[in-house]
Amino acid sequence: MMDLAPLAARAPRAPRTTTTDAANAVDASTSARADDAVDATAQQQAHSLATQRQAFDALTEERAEFARERQALEDLMLAQLKNEDEILKKWIALI
């Protein structure tokens, strides 16, 4: 009969880490960092886009205000020309 005592005295082994498991762990951490980088890039792009939209909106509002002012000045100029034309007609009528 065989003596089984030396086999029973062995402690259980710790699970082995294979190179595949280690590579998967590295890939997972690299993937997490890559996802963080993608999230950061997406946030930067969203912030940049929001800034561009605000600048565009401000520029559009400014142009609209300039157009309103220009229209008001043109209306005022036409009213003044009509008034001057009436005065000129009265002067001619006096002669």
Secondary structure, DSSP 8 states (H G I E B T S, - for coil): ----HHHHT---------HHHHHHHHHHHHHHHHHHHHHHHHHHHHHHHHHHHHHHHHHHHHHHHHHHHHHHHHHHHHHHHHHHHHHHHHHHHH-
